[in-house]
């Protein structure tokens, strides 16, 4: 028999996943922004910042969706858990 999974442990795992996802997407955005800056925009700074911003925005959206799904599945009063 498997051990019960507590909500706090599940949220902790989701936060860890969100943090690593944010770092990876931010880094990828910075790298892509740097490449575009070097190749197309005459070494301007705004493509680098824009790439990093897109990466953080994508990570935030994914984290928000994952954490809200976990919280809704655990809330006994949510409309999706009520019996019809």
N, CA, C and O atoms as a CHARMM CRD file, in Angstrom:
* protein
*
  336
    1    1 UNK  N      0.83900  -1.17700   0.00000 PROA 1      0.00000
    2    1 UNK  CA     0.00000   0.00000   0.00000 PROA 1      0.00000
    3    1 UNK  C      0.89000   1.24900   0.00000 PROA 1      0.00000
    4    1 UNK  O      1.88100   1.32200   0.72700 PROA 1      0.00000
    5    2 UNK  N      0.52400   2.20200  -0.81100 PROA 2      0.00000
    6    2 UNK  CA     1.35000   3.40300  -0.90700 PROA 2      0.00000
    7    2 UNK  C      0.99300   4.40500   0.19200 PROA 2      0.00000
    8    2 UNK  O     -0.12000   4.41400   0.71800 PROA 2      0.00000
    9    3 UNK  N      1.95200   5.22800   0.51200 PROA 3      0.00000
   10    3 UNK  CA     1.75600   6.24600   1.54600 PROA 3      0.00000
   11    3 UNK  C      0.89200   7.37000   0.99000 PROA 3      0.00000
   12    3 UNK  O      0.95300   7.65700  -0.20600 PROA 3      0.00000
   13    4 UNK  N      0.08100   8.01500   1.84100 PROA 4      0.00000
   14    4 UNK  CA    -0.75900   9.11900   1.35100 PROA 4      0.00000
   15    4 UNK  C      0.09300  10.31300   0.93000 PROA 4      0.00000
   16    4 UNK  O      1.13600  10.59200   1.52100 PROA 4      0.00000
   17    5 UNK  N     -0.36800  10.99600  -0.08600 PROA 5      0.00000
   18    5 UNK  CA     0.31100  12.20600  -0.56700 PROA 5      0.00000
   19    5 UNK  C     -0.44000  13.40400  -0.00200 PROA 5      0.00000
   20    5 UNK  O     -1.62600  13.58300  -0.27800 PROA 5      0.00000
   21    6 UNK  N      0.23200  14.20500   0.76900 PROA 6      0.00000
   22    6 UNK  CA    -0.38500  15.37300   1.38000 PROA 6      0.00000
   23    6 UNK  C     -0.37900  16.54000   0.40600 PROA 6      0.00000
   24    6 UNK  O      0.46800  16.62500  -0.48300 PROA 6      0.00000
   25    7 UNK  N     -1.32700  17.42400   0.58700 PROA 7      0.00000
   26    7 UNK  CA    -1.46100  18.58500  -0.28800 PROA 7      0.00000
   27    7 UNK  C     -0.21700  19.46200  -0.20400 PROA 7      0.00000
   28    7 UNK  O      0.22700  20.01300  -1.21100 PROA 7      0.00000
   29    8 UNK  N      0.34400  19.59300   0.99800 PROA 8      0.00000
   30    8 UNK  CA     1.53100  20.42900   1.17200 PROA 8      0.00000
   31    8 UNK  C      2.71400  19.88400   0.38300 PROA 8      0.00000
   32    8 UNK  O      3.48900  20.64900  -0.19200 PROA 8      0.00000
   33    9 UNK  N      2.85100  18.55700   0.35700 PROA 9      0.00000
   34    9 UNK  CA     3.94000  17.95600  -0.41700 PROA 9      0.00000
   35    9 UNK  C      3.73100  18.16300  -1.91300 PROA 9      0.00000
   36    9 UNK  O      4.67400  18.44600  -2.65200 PROA 9      0.00000
   37   10 UNK  N      2.48400  18.01600  -2.34400 PROA 10     0.00000
   38   10 UNK  CA     2.18500  18.22500  -3.76200 PROA 10     0.00000
   39   10 UNK  C      2.44600  19.66900  -4.17200 PROA 10     0.00000
   40   10 UNK  O      3.02200  19.91800  -5.23100 PROA 10     0.00000
   41   11 UNK  N      2.02700  20.62200  -3.34500 PROA 11     0.00000
   42   11 UNK  CA     2.28800  22.03100  -3.65800 PROA 11     0.00000
   43   11 UNK  C      3.78200  22.34000  -3.62900 PROA 11     0.00000
   44   11 UNK  O      4.26400  23.14000  -4.43200 PROA 11     0.00000
   45   12 UNK  N      4.51700  21.71500  -2.71500 PROA 12     0.00000
   46   12 UNK  CA     5.96600  21.90100  -2.67100 PROA 12     0.00000
   47   12 UNK  C      6.63200  21.42600  -3.94800 PROA 12     0.00000
   48   12 UNK  O      7.52600  22.08000  -4.48600 PROA 12     0.00000
   49   13 UNK  N      6.17300  20.26400  -4.42800 PROA 13     0.00000
   50   13 UNK  CA     6.72500  19.75500  -5.69900 PROA 13     0.00000
   51   13 UNK  C      6.37100  20.68100  -6.85800 PROA 13     0.00000
   52   13 UNK  O      7.19400  20.90800  -7.74500 PROA 13     0.00000
   53   14 UNK  N      5.15500  21.21300  -6.85600 PROA 14     0.00000
   54   14 UNK  CA     4.74800  22.13000  -7.92900 PROA 14     0.00000
   55   14 UNK  C      5.57600  23.41900  -7.89200 PROA 14     0.00000
   56   14 UNK  O      5.97900  23.92400  -8.94000 PROA 14     0.00000
   57   15 UNK  N      5.83200  23.95200  -6.69200 PROA 15     0.00000
   58   15 UNK  CA     6.64900  25.16700  -6.58600 PROA 15     0.00000
   59   15 UNK  C      8.06900  24.90700  -7.05800 PROA 15     0.00000
   60   15 UNK  O      8.66000  25.75300  -7.73000 PROA 15     0.00000
   61   16 UNK  N      8.63100  23.74100  -6.71500 PROA 16     0.00000
   62   16 UNK  CA     9.97800  23.41100  -7.18400 PROA 16     0.00000
   63   16 UNK  C     10.01600  23.31200  -8.70000 PROA 16     0.00000
   64   16 UNK  O     10.94400  23.79800  -9.34600 PROA 16     0.00000
   65   17 UNK  N      8.99100  22.67100  -9.25800 PROA 17     0.00000
   66   17 UNK  CA     8.91200  22.55400 -10.71500 PROA 17     0.00000
   67   17 UNK  C      8.77200  23.93100 -11.36000 PROA 17     0.00000
   68   17 UNK  O      9.37800  24.20400 -12.39600 PROA 17     0.00000
   69   18 UNK  N      7.96800  24.79600 -10.74000 PROA 18     0.00000
   70   18 UNK  CA     7.77800  26.14900 -11.27600 PROA 18     0.00000
   71   18 UNK  C      9.07500  26.96200 -11.24200 PROA 18     0.00000
   72   18 UNK  O      9.38400  27.69100 -12.18400 PROA 18     0.00000
   73   19 UNK  N      9.81800  26.83000 -10.16300 PROA 19     0.00000
   74   19 UNK  CA    11.07100  27.57400 -10.05700 PROA 19     0.00000
   75   19 UNK  C     12.07200  27.12000 -11.12100 PROA 19     0.00000
   76   19 UNK  O     12.70600  27.94600 -11.77800 PROA 19     0.00000
   77   20 UNK  N     12.20800  25.81400 -11.28600 PROA 20     0.00000
   78   20 UNK  CA    13.15100  25.32800 -12.30600 PROA 20     0.00000
   79   20 UNK  C     12.66800  25.68000 -13.70800 PROA 20     0.00000
   80   20 UNK  O     13.47400  26.02000 -14.57400 PROA 20     0.00000
   81   21 UNK  N     11.36500  25.60300 -13.93600 PROA 21     0.00000
   82   21 UNK  CA    10.80700  25.97400 -15.23600 PROA 21     0.00000
   83   21 UNK  C     11.05100  27.45100 -15.52700 PROA 21     0.00000
   84   21 UNK  O     11.35400  27.82500 -16.66000 PROA 21     0.00000
   85   22 UNK  N     10.91700  28.29100 -14.49600 PROA 22     0.00000
   86   22 UNK  CA    11.14400  29.73300 -14.67500 PROA 22     0.00000
   87   22 UNK  C     12.58300  30.03200 -15.03700 PROA 22     0.00000
   88   22 UNK  O     12.85200  30.85000 -15.91700 PROA 22     0.00000
   89   23 UNK  N     13.50600  29.37200 -14.36300 PROA 23     0.00000
   90   23 UNK  CA    14.92900  29.60000 -14.64400 PROA 23     0.00000
   91   23 UNK  C     15.26700  29.15500 -16.07100 PROA 23     0.00000
   92   23 UNK  O     15.98000  29.85000 -16.79500 PROA 23     0.00000
   93   24 UNK  N     14.75500  28.00600 -16.45800 PROA 24     0.00000
   94   24 UNK  CA    15.04900  27.49000 -17.80400 PROA 24     0.00000
   95   24 UNK  C     14.44300  28.39300 -18.87700 PROA 24     0.00000
   96   24 UNK  O     15.11300  28.72100 -19.85600 PROA 24     0.00000
   97   25 UNK  N     13.19300  28.79400 -18.70600 PROA 25     0.00000
   98   25 UNK  CA    12.54700  29.62900 -19.72500 PROA 25     0.00000
   99   25 UNK  C     13.13200  31.03300 -19.76300 PROA 25     0.00000
  100   25 UNK  O     13.25500  31.61900 -20.83900 PROA 25     0.00000
  101   26 UNK  N     13.49200  31.57700 -18.61400 PROA 26     0.00000
  102   26 UNK  CA    14.13900  32.88700 -18.59200 PROA 26     0.00000
  103   26 UNK  C     15.48800  32.81200 -19.31000 PROA 26     0.00000
  104   26 UNK  O     15.81300  33.68100 -20.11900 PROA 26     0.00000
  105   27 UNK  N     16.26200  31.78500 -19.01500 PROA 27     0.00000
  106   27 UNK  CA    17.56200  31.61400 -19.67400 PROA 27     0.00000
  107   27 UNK  C     17.42900  31.42600 -21.16900 PROA 27     0.00000
  108   27 UNK  O     18.19800  31.98900 -21.94800 PROA 27     0.00000
  109   28 UNK  N     16.44100  30.62300 -21.57000 PROA 28     0.00000
  110   28 UNK  CA    16.20700  30.42600 -22.99500 PROA 28     0.00000
  111   28 UNK  C     15.78700  31.70500 -23.68900 PROA 28     0.00000
  112   28 UNK  O     16.20800  31.97300 -24.81500 PROA 28     0.00000
  113   29 UNK  N     14.95800  32.49500 -23.02400 PROA 29     0.00000
  114   29 UNK  CA    14.55300  33.77700 -23.59400 PROA 29     0.00000
  115   29 UNK  C     15.71800  34.73600 -23.73000 PROA 29     0.00000
  116   29 UNK  O     15.82500  35.45200 -24.72500 PROA 29     0.00000
  117   30 UNK  N     16.59700  34.75300 -22.72900 PROA 30     0.00000
  118   30 UNK  CA    17.78600  35.60200 -22.79200 PROA 30     0.00000
  119   30 UNK  C     18.69200  35.16700 -23.94300 PROA 30     0.00000
  120   30 UNK  O     19.21300  36.00400 -24.68000 PROA 30     0.00000
  121   31 UNK  N     18.87500  33.86400 -24.09100 PROA 31     0.00000
  122   31 UNK  CA    19.74300  33.35600 -25.16700 PROA 31     0.00000
  123   31 UNK  C     19.15600  33.69600 -26.53000 PROA 31     0.00000
  124   31 UNK  O     19.86300  34.19200 -27.40800 PROA 31     0.00000
  125   32 UNK  N     17.86000  33.43000 -26.71000 PROA 32     0.00000
  126   32 UNK  CA    17.24600  33.75100 -28.00300 PROA 32     0.00000
  127   32 UNK  C     17.25100  35.25600 -28.26600 PROA 32     0.00000
  128   32 UNK  O     17.49200  35.69500 -29.39000 PROA 32     0.00000
  129   33 UNK  N     16.98700  36.03600 -27.23200 PROA 33     0.00000
  130   33 UNK  CA    17.04300  37.48900 -27.39300 PROA 33     0.00000
  131   33 UNK  C     18.44000  37.95900 -27.76200 PROA 33     0.00000
  132   33 UNK  O     18.59600  38.87300 -28.57200 PROA 33     0.00000
  133   34 UNK  N     19.45100  37.34500 -27.17500 PROA 34     0.00000
  134   34 UNK  CA    20.83300  37.71200 -27.49800 PROA 34     0.00000
  135   34 UNK  C     21.17700  37.37400 -28.94500 PROA 34     0.00000
  136   34 UNK  O     21.83000  38.15900 -29.63300 PROA 34     0.00000
  137   35 UNK  N     20.74000  36.21500 -29.39900 PROA 35     0.00000
  138   35 UNK  CA    21.01000  35.81500 -30.79100 PROA 35     0.00000
  139   35 UNK  C     20.33200  36.78600 -31.75000 PROA 35     0.00000
  140   35 UNK  O     20.95000  37.24700 -32.70900 PROA 35     0.00000
  141   36 UNK  N     19.06400  37.09700 -31.49400 PROA 36     0.00000
  142   36 UNK  CA    18.36500  38.04400 -32.36300 PROA 36     0.00000
  143   36 UNK  C     18.99600  39.43100 -32.29500 PROA 36     0.00000
  144   36 UNK  O     19.06200  40.14100 -33.29800 PROA 36     0.00000
  145   37 UNK  N     19.45600  39.81100 -31.10900 PROA 37     0.00000
  146   37 UNK  CA    20.09700  41.11500 -30.96400 PROA 37     0.00000
  147   37 UNK  C     21.38500  41.17600 -31.77900 PROA 37     0.00000
  148   37 UNK  O     21.65500  42.17600 -32.44400 PROA 37     0.00000
  149   38 UNK  N     22.16700  40.12200 -31.72800 PROA 38     0.00000
  150   38 UNK  CA    23.43100  40.11300 -32.46400 PROA 38     0.00000
  151   38 UNK  C     23.23000  40.03600 -33.97500 PROA 38     0.00000
  152   38 UNK  O     23.95300  40.67800 -34.73800 PROA 38     0.00000
  153   39 UNK  N     22.23900  39.24200 -34.40400 PROA 39     0.00000
  154   39 UNK  CA    22.08300  39.00600 -35.83200 PROA 39     0.00000
  155   39 UNK  C     21.23400  40.05400 -36.54100 PROA 39     0.00000
  156   39 UNK  O     21.51700  40.40100 -37.68800 PROA 39     0.00000
  157   40 UNK  N     20.20100  40.56100 -35.88000 PROA 40     0.00000
  158   40 UNK  CA    19.23100  41.39300 -36.59000 PROA 40     0.00000
  159   40 UNK  C     19.10300  42.82200 -36.08500 PROA 40     0.00000
  160   40 UNK  O     18.71300  43.69700 -36.85800 PROA 40     0.00000
  161   41 UNK  N     19.40900  43.09600 -34.83900 PROA 41     0.00000
  162   41 UNK  CA    19.07500  44.39200 -34.26100 PROA 41     0.00000
  163   41 UNK  C     20.28000  45.22600 -33.85400 PROA 41     0.00000
  164   41 UNK  O     20.15500  46.09000 -32.98500 PROA 41     0.00000
  165   42 UNK  N     21.41800  45.00000 -34.44000 PROA 42     0.00000
  166   42 UNK  CA    22.61900  45.80900 -34.23800 PROA 42     0.00000
  167   42 UNK  C     23.00200  45.95900 -32.76300 PROA 42     0.00000
  168   42 UNK  O     23.34000  47.04900 -32.30200 PROA 42     0.00000
  169   43 UNK  N     22.94000  44.85000 -32.04200 PROA 43     0.00000
  170   43 UNK  CA    23.36300  44.77500 -30.63600 PROA 43     0.00000
  171   43 UNK  C     22.59800  45.71900 -29.72000 PROA 43     0.00000
  172   43 UNK  O     23.17900  46.36400 -28.84800 PROA 43     0.00000
  173   44 UNK  N     21.32700  45.79100 -29.92400 PROA 44     0.00000
  174   44 UNK  CA    20.46200  46.56400 -29.02000 PROA 44     0.00000
  175   44 UNK  C     20.14700  45.70900 -27.79000 PROA 44     0.00000
  176   44 UNK  O     20.29600  44.48700 -27.82000 PROA 44     0.00000
  177   45 UNK  N     19.72200  46.34500 -26.74000 PROA 45     0.00000
  178   45 UNK  CA    19.44300  45.63000 -25.49600 PROA 45     0.00000
  179   45 UNK  C     17.99800  45.14400 -25.41100 PROA 45     0.00000
  180   45 UNK  O     17.73400  44.16300 -24.71500 PROA 45     0.00000
  181   46 UNK  N     17.06300  45.78800 -26.08700 PROA 46     0.00000
  182   46 UNK  CA    15.65500  45.46200 -25.91300 PROA 46     0.00000
  183   46 UNK  C     15.27400  44.05200 -26.33800 PROA 46     0.00000
  184   46 UNK  O     14.38400  43.48100 -25.70800 PROA 46     0.00000
  185   47 UNK  N     15.88500  43.43500 -27.37600 PROA 47     0.00000
  186   47 UNK  CA    15.49600  42.05100 -27.68500 PROA 47     0.00000
  187   47 UNK  C     15.86800  41.07100 -26.56500 PROA 47     0.00000
  188   47 UNK  O     15.17600  40.07500 -26.35300 PROA 47     0.00000
  189   48 UNK  N     16.94500  41.35500 -25.86300 PROA 48     0.00000
  190   48 UNK  CA    17.36200  40.49000 -24.75700 PROA 48     0.00000
  191   48 UNK  C     16.35100  40.59800 -23.61700 PROA 48     0.00000
  192   48 UNK  O     15.92400  39.58500 -23.06400 PROA 48     0.00000
  193   49 UNK  N     15.97300  41.81800 -23.27000 PROA 49     0.00000
  194   49 UNK  CA    14.99500  42.01800 -22.20600 PROA 49     0.00000
  195   49 UNK  C     13.62600  41.45800 -22.59300 PROA 49     0.00000
  196   49 UNK  O     12.92500  40.88500 -21.75900 PROA 49     0.00000
  197   50 UNK  N     13.26200  41.62400 -23.82700 PROA 50     0.00000
  198   50 UNK  CA    11.98300  41.11900 -24.29300 PROA 50     0.00000
  199   50 UNK  C     11.95500  39.59000 -24.27000 PROA 50     0.00000
  200   50 UNK  O     10.94400  38.99800 -23.89200 PROA 50     0.00000
  201   51 UNK  N     13.03800  38.95400 -24.66500 PROA 51     0.00000
  202   51 UNK  CA    13.11700  37.49500 -24.61200 PROA 51     0.00000
  203   51 UNK  C     13.01700  36.97200 -23.18900 PROA 51     0.00000
  204   51 UNK  O     12.31400  35.99700 -22.92700 PROA 51     0.00000
  205   52 UNK  N     13.72100  37.62300 -22.27100 PROA 52     0.00000
  206   52 UNK  CA    13.63200  37.22900 -20.86200 PROA 52     0.00000
  207   52 UNK  C     12.23300  37.43400 -20.31000 PROA 52     0.00000
  208   52 UNK  O     11.74100  36.62000 -19.53000 PROA 52     0.00000
  209   53 UNK  N     11.59700  38.51900 -20.71400 PROA 53     0.00000
  210   53 UNK  CA    10.22200  38.78400 -20.27600 PROA 53     0.00000
  211   53 UNK  C      9.23900  37.75900 -20.80000 PROA 53     0.00000
  212   53 UNK  O      8.34100  37.32600 -20.07800 PROA 53     0.00000
  213   54 UNK  N      9.40600  37.36700 -22.05700 PROA 54     0.00000
  214   54 UNK  CA     8.54000  36.31800 -22.60900 PROA 54     0.00000
  215   54 UNK  C      8.73600  35.00400 -21.86300 PROA 54     0.00000
  216   54 UNK  O      7.76900  34.29400 -21.58800 PROA 54     0.00000
  217   55 UNK  N      9.97400  34.68100 -21.53800 PROA 55     0.00000
  218   55 UNK  CA    10.25600  33.44800 -20.80600 PROA 55     0.00000
  219   55 UNK  C      9.62100  33.44300 -19.42900 PROA 55     0.00000
  220   55 UNK  O      9.02000  32.44800 -19.02500 PROA 55     0.00000
  221   56 UNK  N      9.75000  34.54700 -18.70600 PROA 56     0.00000
  222   56 UNK  CA     9.15000  34.64200 -17.37200 PROA 56     0.00000
  223   56 UNK  C      7.62400  34.60000 -17.47600 PROA 56     0.00000
  224   56 UNK  O      6.96400  33.97400 -16.64700 PROA 56     0.00000
  225   57 UNK  N      7.06900  35.25500 -18.47800 PROA 57     0.00000
  226   57 UNK  CA     5.61600  35.24700 -18.66400 PROA 57     0.00000
  227   57 UNK  C      5.07800  33.86000 -18.95900 PROA 57     0.00000
  228   57 UNK  O      4.03300  33.47500 -18.43200 PROA 57     0.00000
  229   58 UNK  N      5.77100  33.11000 -19.78600 PROA 58     0.00000
  230   58 UNK  CA     5.34600  31.74200 -20.07900 PROA 58     0.00000
  231   58 UNK  C      5.44300  30.86400 -18.84200 PROA 58     0.00000
  232   58 UNK  O      4.55200  30.05600 -18.58100 PROA 58     0.00000
  233   59 UNK  N      6.51300  31.01700 -18.08400 PROA 59     0.00000
  234   59 UNK  CA     6.67900  30.22500 -16.86000 PROA 59     0.00000
  235   59 UNK  C      5.59800  30.58100 -15.84400 PROA 59     0.00000
  236   59 UNK  O      5.06000  29.69200 -15.18400 PROA 59     0.00000
  237   60 UNK  N      5.27300  31.85400 -15.70900 PROA 60     0.00000
  238   60 UNK  CA     4.22900  32.27900 -14.77900 PROA 60     0.00000
  239   60 UNK  C      2.87900  31.67900 -15.15900 PROA 60     0.00000
  240   60 UNK  O      2.13100  31.21600 -14.29800 PROA 60     0.00000
  241   61 UNK  N      2.57800  31.68900 -16.43500 PROA 61     0.00000
  242   61 UNK  CA     1.31000  31.13300 -16.90300 PROA 61     0.00000
  243   61 UNK  C      1.21700  29.63700 -16.59700 PROA 61     0.00000
  244   61 UNK  O      0.18500  29.15600 -16.13100 PROA 61     0.00000
  245   62 UNK  N      2.29100  28.91400 -16.86000 PROA 62     0.00000
  246   62 UNK  CA     2.30100  27.47500 -16.57300 PROA 62     0.00000
  247   62 UNK  C      2.17700  27.20600 -15.08200 PROA 62     0.00000
  248   62 UNK  O      1.43600  26.31000 -14.67800 PROA 62     0.00000
  249   63 UNK  N      2.88400  27.96200 -14.26400 PROA 63     0.00000
  250   63 UNK  CA     2.83700  27.77500 -12.81200 PROA 63     0.00000
  251   63 UNK  C      1.45300  28.07500 -12.27200 PROA 63     0.00000
  252   63 UNK  O      0.93500  27.34200 -11.42900 PROA 63     0.00000
  253   64 UNK  N      0.85700  29.14700 -12.75400 PROA 64     0.00000
  254   64 UNK  CA    -0.47100  29.51400 -12.29100 PROA 64     0.00000
  255   64 UNK  C     -1.47800  28.41400 -12.59500 PROA 64     0.00000
  256   64 UNK  O     -2.32300  28.08900 -11.76200 PROA 64     0.00000
  257   65 UNK  N     -1.38400  27.84200 -13.79800 PROA 65     0.00000
  258   65 UNK  CA    -2.30700  26.78000 -14.18100 PROA 65     0.00000
  259   65 UNK  C     -2.09600  25.53200 -13.33000 PROA 65     0.00000
  260   65 UNK  O     -3.07000  24.93200 -12.87400 PROA 65     0.00000
  261   66 UNK  N     -0.84700  25.12900 -13.10700 PROA 66     0.00000
  262   66 UNK  CA    -0.55700  23.92700 -12.31500 PROA 66     0.00000
  263   66 UNK  C     -0.98700  24.07900 -10.86300 PROA 66     0.00000
  264   66 UNK  O     -1.61700  23.18200 -10.30300 PROA 66     0.00000
  265   67 UNK  N     -0.65500  25.19800 -10.26000 PROA 67     0.00000
  266   67 UNK  CA    -0.96500  25.38300  -8.84500 PROA 67     0.00000
  267   67 UNK  C     -2.46500  25.55500  -8.63000 PROA 67     0.00000
  268   67 UNK  O     -3.00700  25.02500  -7.66000 PROA 67     0.00000
  269   68 UNK  N     -3.14700  26.28100  -9.51000 PROA 68     0.00000
  270   68 UNK  CA    -4.59500  26.41400  -9.37100 PROA 68     0.00000
  271   68 UNK  C     -5.30600  25.08300  -9.54300 PROA 68     0.00000
  272   68 UNK  O     -6.29400  24.82500  -8.85600 PROA 68     0.00000
  273   69 UNK  N     -4.83000  24.23300 -10.43800 PROA 69     0.00000
  274   69 UNK  CA    -5.43800  22.91800 -10.61400 PROA 69     0.00000
  275   69 UNK  C     -5.27400  22.06800  -9.34900 PROA 69     0.00000
  276   69 UNK  O     -6.19000  21.34200  -8.96200 PROA 69     0.00000
  277   70 UNK  N     -4.11900  22.16000  -8.71700 PROA 70     0.00000
  278   70 UNK  CA    -3.88400  21.40800  -7.48400 PROA 70     0.00000
  279   70 UNK  C     -4.77200  21.91700  -6.36200 PROA 70     0.00000
  280   70 UNK  O     -5.35400  21.12500  -5.62200 PROA 70     0.00000
  281   71 UNK  N     -4.88100  23.21800  -6.23100 PROA 71     0.00000
  282   71 UNK  CA    -5.70200  23.79100  -5.16500 PROA 71     0.00000
  283   71 UNK  C     -7.17500  23.47300  -5.38500 PROA 71     0.00000
  284   71 UNK  O     -7.88500  23.14500  -4.43400 PROA 71     0.00000
  285   72 UNK  N     -7.63700  23.56500  -6.62000 PROA 72     0.00000
  286   72 UNK  CA    -9.05000  23.26900  -6.90400 PROA 72     0.00000
  287   72 UNK  C     -9.37900  21.79900  -6.66100 PROA 72     0.00000
  288   72 UNK  O    -10.48000  21.48200  -6.21200 PROA 72     0.00000
  289   73 UNK  N     -8.44500  20.90400  -6.95100 PROA 73     0.00000
  290   73 UNK  CA    -8.71800  19.48800  -6.75200 PROA 73     0.00000
  291   73 UNK  C     -8.78200  19.13300  -5.27200 PROA 73     0.00000
  292   73 UNK  O     -9.38800  18.12300  -4.91400 PROA 73     0.00000
  293   74 UNK  N     -8.17700  19.92900  -4.41100 PROA 74     0.00000
  294   74 UNK  CA    -8.16100  19.65600  -2.97500 PROA 74     0.00000
  295   74 UNK  C     -9.25100  20.38200  -2.21800 PROA 74     0.00000
  296   74 UNK  O     -9.53200  20.03600  -1.07000 PROA 74     0.00000
  297   75 UNK  N     -9.87700  21.38500  -2.82900 PROA 75     0.00000
  298   75 UNK  CA   -10.89400  22.17700  -2.14000 PROA 75     0.00000
  299   75 UNK  C    -12.22400  21.43300  -2.15200 PROA 75     0.00000
  300   75 UNK  O    -12.77300  21.18200  -3.22400 PROA 75     0.00000
  301   76 UNK  N    -12.76000  21.07000  -0.96900 PROA 76     0.00000
  302   76 UNK  CA   -14.01700  20.31100  -0.95000 PROA 76     0.00000
  303   76 UNK  C    -15.22800  21.14300  -1.35500 PROA 76     0.00000
  304   76 UNK  O    -16.27200  20.57000  -1.66700 PROA 76     0.00000
  305   77 UNK  N    -15.12900  22.46100  -1.36300 PROA 77     0.00000
  306   77 UNK  CA   -16.27300  23.32600  -1.66900 PROA 77     0.00000
  307   77 UNK  C    -16.24100  23.86300  -3.09400 PROA 77     0.00000
  308   77 UNK  O    -17.07800  24.69100  -3.45600 PROA 77     0.00000
  309   78 UNK  N    -15.30300  23.41400  -3.90100 PROA 78     0.00000
  310   78 UNK  CA   -15.24300  23.93000  -5.26000 PROA 78     0.00000
  311   78 UNK  C    -16.37800  23.33700  -6.09400 PROA 78     0.00000
  312   78 UNK  O    -16.81900  22.22100  -5.81800 PROA 78     0.00000
  313   79 UNK  N    -16.85800  24.05600  -7.10500 PROA 79     0.00000
  314   79 UNK  CA   -17.99200  23.57000  -7.91500 PROA 79     0.00000
  315   79 UNK  C    -17.69600  22.25600  -8.63700 PROA 79     0.00000
  316   79 UNK  O    -18.61400  21.47500  -8.88500 PROA 79     0.00000
  317   80 UNK  N    -16.44300  22.00000  -8.97700 PROA 80     0.00000
  318   80 UNK  CA   -16.10900  20.76800  -9.69000 PROA 80     0.00000
  319   80 UNK  C    -16.17000  19.54300  -8.78600 PROA 80     0.00000
  320   80 UNK  O    -16.29200  18.42500  -9.28600 PROA 80     0.00000
  321   81 UNK  N    -16.08900  19.72200  -7.47100 PROA 81     0.00000
  322   81 UNK  CA   -16.11700  18.59200  -6.55200 PROA 81     0.00000
  323   81 UNK  C    -17.47700  18.34200  -5.91600 PROA 81     0.00000
  324   81 UNK  O    -17.64300  17.36700  -5.18400 PROA 81     0.00000
  325   82 UNK  N    -18.45600  19.20800  -6.18300 PROA 82     0.00000
  326   82 UNK  CA   -19.78000  19.01500  -5.61700 PROA 82     0.00000
  327   82 UNK  C    -20.51000  17.90600  -6.35800 PROA 82     0.00000
  328   82 UNK  O    -20.38300  17.75900  -7.57400 PROA 82     0.00000
  329   83 UNK  N    -21.27000  17.13500  -5.60800 PROA 83     0.00000
  330   83 UNK  CA   -22.04800  16.04100  -6.20100 PROA 83     0.00000
  331   83 UNK  C    -23.34200  16.59400  -6.76700 PROA 83     0.00000
  332   83 UNK  O    -23.98300  17.46300  -6.17600 PROA 83     0.00000
  333   84 UNK  N    -23.70400  16.07600  -7.91200 PROA 84     0.00000
  334   84 UNK  CA   -24.93900  16.54700  -8.56900 PROA 84     0.00000
  335   84 UNK  C    -26.06300  15.57800  -8.31200 PROA 84     0.00000
  336   84 UNK  O    -27.18200  15.79300  -8.77800 PROA 84     0.00000
